[in-house]
Amino acid sequence: MKPSPINCTIPLDRDGVHHGHLKLPYSSDASAWGAIMIPISVVRRGDGPVALLTGANHGDEYEGPIALQRLINEVDPSDVTGTVIVVPAMNYPAFRKGTRTSPIDHGNLNRVFPGRPDGTVTEKIADYFQRYLLPLADWVLDIHSGGKTLEFVPFAAAHMLENKVQQQRCVEAMRAFCAPYSMMMLEIDNMGMYDTAAEDMGKVFVSTELGGGGTSSAYLADCAYRGVNNFLVHAGILNRKPDLAESTEIAMPDGECFITSENDGLLEYCVDLGQKIEAGEVIARVYDIARNGQPPALYTARRSGILAGRHFPGLIAVGDNLAVIAEIVS
């Protein structure tokens, strides 16, 4: 396979703190011989485990970039054993525009792995992570939230895997994150995902969904930052005490957890995020906005649990995710 066109401007195997870029040549109308400069930082002290920490895999999700910028500025290298590689904004073009997908090629970075070195901009970024960064890592944390169109209760997540030894290691790392909720997920759309790429390499992988709505809050930023530190402590990389917090264990075991809208219209929720729901309970109404006096379409829960995720804008379209119901495990 061809080498990646991306060049990392800092060493990944030298002790100390290094800040630089993943430099991707990109010729555009605005800059004929230009480049996309994706910020990257490395903190290394001696031999030891390697963690790869990422945010803004989708460009309108901000809790990850905030937490990782804080980490870069506040971590004491003398507390580190091993290596921490930090990319606060994986899909940097999308991050700069505040969009889920790239404004250059409309690529969804979390659906194009393993990527291609001779593909689109998004595919080239995926290829670099697939062939150059992921192989270095033992521990991988990718911080997500709902972006502009979704909102979630704040949870860290591990996936149900065929390799149960690997799954258990991921579960232990998820619990160590100490998010308010800890989610076991059966991923129903895992083709081309960064998650799957890391898990197929045998890595310990943890993801999150921390809020959403295309913004952040002090509470969610603190959840993310605490979780990043706890993850590194658990990995044996950060030499400090974990900041423990209670976490409710929940699960999304199958497709029945997802409710998809079959109507266009005005969305009214009858329950709030985190609220307990019984199977058959009405969770939302969708009103026809083209004609008054029409009864709303009713959406009911297909299982008991909590409302773990919801559509964020007040208007909804056919095919939009309306709700996610998660079972309470403990």
C-alpha positions in Angstrom: 0.0 0.0 0.0 1.1 3.6 -0.6 2.6 5.6 2.2 0.4 8.1 3.9 0.7 11.7 2.5 0.3 12.9 6.1 3.5 13.9 8.0 3.7 14.2 11.7 5.8 17.2 12.6 6.8 16.0 16.1 8.5 12.8 17.3 6.2 10.2 18.9 8.9 8.2 20.6 11.0 10.9 22.3 10.7 11.8 26.0 9.2 15.2 26.9 6.2 17.2 25.8 5.8 17.9 22.1 3.2 19.9 20.3 2.9 19.9 16.5 0.6 18.9 13.6 -0.4 16.1 11.4 0.3 17.9 8.1 -1.9 16.8 5.2 -1.1 18.5 1.9 -4.3 19.9 0.4 -4.5 22.1 -2.7 -7.6 24.3 -2.8 -8.9 27.5 -4.3 -7.9 29.3 -1.1 -4.4 27.9 -1.0 -2.9 26.2 -4.0 0.0 24.5 -2.2 -1.6 24.5 1.2 -2.1 21.9 4.0 -4.6 20.8 6.6 -2.8 21.1 9.9 -4.3 18.8 12.5 -3.0 19.6 16.0 -1.3 16.7 17.9 0.5 16.5 21.2 2.6 13.8 22.7 3.6 13.4 26.4 6.2 10.7 27.0 8.4 9.6 29.9 10.2 6.3 29.4 9.0 3.0 28.3 5.5 1.9 29.2 1.9 1.6 27.9 0.7 4.0 25.1 -2.7 5.7 25.2 -4.3 7.4 22.1 -6.8 10.0 23.1 -9.1 11.7 20.5 -12.0 14.1 20.3 -14.1 15.7 17.5 -14.2 12.5 15.4 -17.4 14.4 14.6 -16.7 18.1 14.3 -19.8 19.4 16.3 -18.9 17.5 19.5 -17.0 19.7 21.9 -16.6 17.8 25.3 -13.6 15.8 23.9 -11.6 18.8 22.6 -12.2 20.7 25.8 -11.1 17.9 28.1 -8.1 17.1 25.9 -7.0 20.7 25.7 -7.2 20.9 29.5 -5.1 17.7 29.8 -2.4 19.0 27.4 -2.1 22.2 29.4 -2.3 20.7 32.9 -0.6 17.3 32.8 2.7 17.1 34.7 5.1 15.0 32.6 6.7 13.7 35.7 3.4 11.9 36.6 3.5 10.0 33.3 4.9 6.5 32.7 4.8 5.6 29.0 3.2 7.7 26.3 0.0 9.8 25.8 -0.8 10.8 22.2 -3.5 13.5 22.1 -5.5 14.6 19.0 -8.2 16.9 20.3 -9.9 17.2 16.8 -9.6 14.1 14.6 -11.8 15.5 11.8 -10.2 18.9 11.9 -11.9 20.4 8.8 -15.3 19.4 10.4 -14.3 20.8 13.8 -13.3 24.2 12.3 -16.7 24.4 10.6 -18.7 23.0 13.5 -20.2 20.3 11.4 -20.6 16.5 11.9 -19.0 15.7 8.6 -16.1 17.3 6.6 -17.0 20.4 4.7 -14.4 19.4 2.1 -15.7 16.0 1.0 -18.7 15.5 3.3 -16.9 12.5 4.8 -18.1 11.0 8.1 -14.7 10.1 9.7 -16.3 7.5 11.9 -17.7 5.6 8.9 -14.7 5.4 6.5 -12.2 3.2 8.3 -9.7 1.8 7.3 -9.5 4.7 4.9 -7.2 5.1 1.9 -3.9 6.9 1.5 -5.0 8.0 -2.0 -8.6 8.7 -1.2 -10.6 11.8 -0.1 -9.3 14.0 2.7 -11.4 12.2 5.3 -10.2 8.8 4.0 -6.6 10.0 4.2 -7.1 11.0 7.9 -8.7 7.6 8.6 -5.8 5.8 6.9 -3.2 7.6 9.0 -4.9 6.6 12.2 -5.4 3.1 11.0 -1.8 2.4 9.9 0.3 4.8 11.9 -1.3 5.8 15.2 -3.6 2.9 16.3 -0.8 0.3 16.0 1.3 2.3 18.5 -1.5 2.3 21.1 -2.5 -0.1 23.9 -5.3 2.0 25.2 -7.7 4.1 23.0 -10.3 6.6 24.2 -12.5 8.4 21.7 -14.7 11.1 23.3 -18.1 11.7 21.6 -21.3 13.5 22.4 -24.6 14.0 20.5 -23.5 17.0 18.4 -26.1 19.4 17.0 -28.8 16.8 16.4 -28.7 14.5 19.4 -28.5 14.7 23.2 -27.5 11.9 25.6 -27.3 11.2 29.3 -23.5 11.4 29.9 -22.1 7.9 29.5 -18.9 6.0 28.8 -19.3 2.9 26.6 -17.8 -0.5 25.9 -19.0 -2.7 23.1 -20.1 -6.3 23.1 -17.3 -8.2 21.4 -16.7 -11.8 20.3 -13.5 -11.8 22.3 -14.8 -11.9 25.9 -11.3 -11.4 27.4 -10.9 -8.2 25.4 -14.5 -7.2 26.1 -13.8 -7.5 29.9 -10.7 -5.3 29.6 -12.8 -2.7 27.8 -15.6 -2.9 30.4 -13.1 -2.4 33.2 -11.7 0.7 31.5 -15.2 2.0 30.8 -16.0 1.7 34.5 -12.8 3.3 35.5 -13.8 6.4 33.4 -16.5 7.0 36.1 -19.1 8.7 33.9 -22.5 9.2 35.5 -23.6 6.2 33.3 -21.7 3.2 32.0 -23.2 1.7 28.9 -22.8 -1.7 27.3 -23.6 -1.4 23.6 -24.3 -3.7 20.8 -23.3 -1.4 17.9 -25.8 -1.8 15.1 -23.9 0.4 12.6 -20.3 -0.5 13.1 -19.0 -0.8 9.5 -16.2 1.7 8.9 -16.1 2.9 12.5 -12.9 3.9 14.3 -14.2 1.9 17.3 -14.2 -1.3 15.2 -10.8 -0.6 13.7 -9.3 -0.3 17.2 -11.2 -3.3 18.6 -10.2 -5.5 15.6 -6.5 -4.7 16.5 -7.2 -6.0 20.0 -6.9 -2.6 21.7 -8.7 -1.6 24.9 -11.3 0.8 23.5 -13.7 3.1 25.3 -16.0 5.6 23.7 -18.4 8.1 25.3 -21.6 10.1 24.6 -21.5 13.1 26.9 -24.5 15.4 26.3 -24.9 17.1 22.9 -26.8 19.9 21.2 -23.7 21.2 19.6 -22.4 22.8 22.8 -21.0 21.9 26.2 -21.5 22.8 29.9 -19.3 23.1 32.9 -20.7 19.8 34.3 -20.1 17.8 31.1 -16.7 19.3 30.5 -15.7 18.2 34.1 -17.2 14.8 33.5 -15.0 14.4 30.4 -11.8 15.8 32.0 -12.3 13.6 35.1 -12.9 10.6 32.9 -9.8 11.2 30.8 -7.6 11.3 33.9 -9.2 8.2 35.4 -8.7 6.3 32.1 -5.0 7.1 32.1 -4.7 6.2 35.8 -6.4 2.9 35.0 -4.0 2.3 32.1 -1.1 2.7 34.4 0.1 5.8 32.5 -0.8 8.6 34.9 0.6 8.2 38.4 -2.1 9.7 40.6 -5.2 8.7 42.5 -8.4 8.3 40.4 -11.3 10.7 41.0 -14.0 8.2 41.7 -17.7 8.9 41.2 -20.8 6.8 41.2 -21.9 5.4 37.8 -25.2 3.7 36.9 -24.8 0.7 34.6 -27.1 0.6 31.6 -27.2 -1.4 28.4 -28.3 -1.2 24.7 -28.4 -4.9 23.8 -30.4 -4.7 20.5 -32.1 -2.7 17.9 -35.3 -2.4 20.0 -33.5 0.3 22.0 -33.7 2.7 19.0 -36.9 4.6 18.0 -36.8 6.1 14.5 -39.3 8.9 13.5 -41.8 8.0 10.7 -43.2 11.5 10.6 -42.1 15.0 9.8 -43.2 17.6 12.3 -43.0 19.4 15.6 -41.5 17.1 18.3 -42.9 17.1 21.9 -41.2 14.9 24.4 -43.3 13.5 27.2 -40.3 12.3 29.3 -36.9 13.9 29.9 -33.4 12.4 29.6 -32.6 10.0 32.3 -36.2 9.5 33.3 -37.5 6.0 33.8 -39.9 4.6 31.2 -42.2 1.6 31.1 -42.7 -0.5 28.0 -45.7 0.9 26.1 -45.4 4.4 27.7 -45.8 7.3 25.3 -42.4 9.1 25.1 -43.1 11.6 22.4 -45.7 13.2 20.1 -45.0 14.5 16.6 -47.4 17.2 15.3 -48.2 17.9 11.7 -46.9 21.5 11.1 -48.5 21.9 7.7 -52.1 21.6 8.9 -53.8 22.4 12.3 -56.2 20.1 14.0 -54.5 16.9 13.1 -53.9 14.4 16.0 -50.2 13.9 16.7 -48.4 10.7 16.0 -47.6 8.9 19.2 -44.3 7.1 19.9 -44.1 4.6 22.7 -41.2 2.7 24.3 -40.7 -0.9 23.2 -38.9 -1.7 26.4 -38.6 -0.5 30.0 -35.6 1.5 31.0 -34.5 5.1 30.8 -34.5 7.7 28.1 -30.8 7.6 27.3 -30.8 9.6 24.1 -33.1 12.0 22.2 -33.4 14.1 19.0 -32.2 17.6 19.9 -33.8 20.1 17.5 -37.5 20.9 18.0 -38.5 19.8 14.4 -38.0 16.2 13.3 -37.9 14.4 9.9 -38.7 10.9 8.7 -35.7 8.7 9.4 -34.3 10.8 12.3 -33.4 9.0 15.5 -36.2 10.0 17.9 -35.1 8.2 21.1 -32.7 5.7 22.6 -34.1 3.6 25.5 -31.4 1.9 27.6 -32.0 -0.9 30.1 -31.0 -0.3 33.7 -28.5 -3.0 34.7 -27.6 -1.7 38.2 
